[in-house]
Amino acid sequence: MIFTIVVQGAPHSQQSADSALRFAEAALAAGHQIHRVFFSGDGVHNGSDLATPQQDERHLPRGWQALVEKHQLDLVVCIAAAIRRGVMNDAEARRHDKAHGNLADGFNLSGLGQLAEAALVSDRVLTFGQ
């Protein structure tokens, strides 16, 4: 089965972000495919390179990055939601007169068209968060 995952919850403020990562890990381990993970709303904070959770907490951005390295996942951060929340790559940072970007490696900025395309080619679209 081919899944697209939509993450709308920020890491460490809702269970949804951790649940999405755990689902992705389990689905891939069971032999399923994940076409794309799309982060929107507060979920864009999962793509921030500045996240620094407590040592005894799971580091969700690094968890997603590990899946990218192992399974070549496509992690897309909604550009409109990200810019509004101060998550951006270096190009967007320059465009908005910021000193530098903070988008973590393995995450890409793009628009809702990426979510629509993913829904067309996936068997299921699962949303985690509000």
Residue pairs with C-beta under 8 A, 6 or more apart in sequence:
1 27
1 32
1 33
1 123
1 124
2 32
2 33
2 34
2 35
2 121
2 122
2 123
2 124
3 24
3 27
3 32
3 33
3 34
3 35
3 122
3 123
3 124
3 125
3 126
4 34
4 35
4 36
4 37
4 38
4 115
4 118
4 119
4 122
4 124
4 125
4 126
5 20
5 23
5 24
5 34
5 36
5 37
5 38
5 125
5 126
5 127
5 128
6 37
6 38
6 39
6 40
6 43
6 115
6 125
6 126
6 127
6 128
6 129
7 16
7 17
7 20
7 37
7 38
7 39
7 40
7 43
7 46
7 128
7 129
8 16
8 39
8 40
8 41
8 42
8 43
8 127
8 128
8 129
8 130
9 15
9 16
9 17
9 20
9 41
9 42
9 43
9 128
9 129
9 130
10 17
10 42
10 43
10 45
10 46
11 17
11 18
11 45
11 46
11 51
11 53
11 60
11 61
12 51
12 53
12 57
12 60
13 42
14 42
14 129
14 130
16 43
16 128
16 129
16 130
17 43
17 46
17 60
17 128
17 129
18 58
18 60
19 128
20 37
20 126
20 128
20 129
21 60
21 63
21 64
21 67
23 126
23 128
24 34
24 37
24 67
24 73
25 63
25 67
27 34
28 34
28 67
28 71
34 71
34 73
35 74
35 118
35 121
35 122
36 73
36 74
36 75
36 76
36 114
36 115
36 118
36 122
37 64
37 73
37 74
37 75
37 76
38 76
38 78
38 114
38 115
38 118
39 46
39 47
39 75
39 76
39 77
39 78
39 81
39 82
39 107
40 78
40 81
40 115
41 78
41 81
41 129
41 130
42 85
42 129
43 81
43 128
43 129
44 77
44 78
44 81
44 82
44 85
44 87
45 51
45 85
45 87
46 60
46 61
46 64
46 77
46 107
47 61
47 64
47 75
47 77
47 82
47 87
47 103
47 104
47 107
48 61
48 87
48 102
48 103
48 104
49 61
49 102
49 103
49 104
49 105
50 102
51 59
51 60
51 61
51 104
53 59
53 60
61 104
61 107
64 73
64 75
64 106
64 107
65 104
65 105
65 106
67 73
68 75
68 106
69 106
74 108
75 106
75 107
75 108
76 107
76 108
76 109
76 110
76 114
76 115
77 87
77 103
77 107
77 108
77 109
77 110
78 110
78 111
78 112
78 115
79 92
79 109
79 110
79 111
80 111
80 112
82 88
82 92
82 103
82 109
83 92
83 96
86 102
87 102
87 103
88 96
88 98
88 101
88 102
88 103
88 109
89 101
89 103
89 109
90 100
90 101
91 101
92 101
92 109
93 99
93 100
93 101
93 102
103 109
118 125
119 125
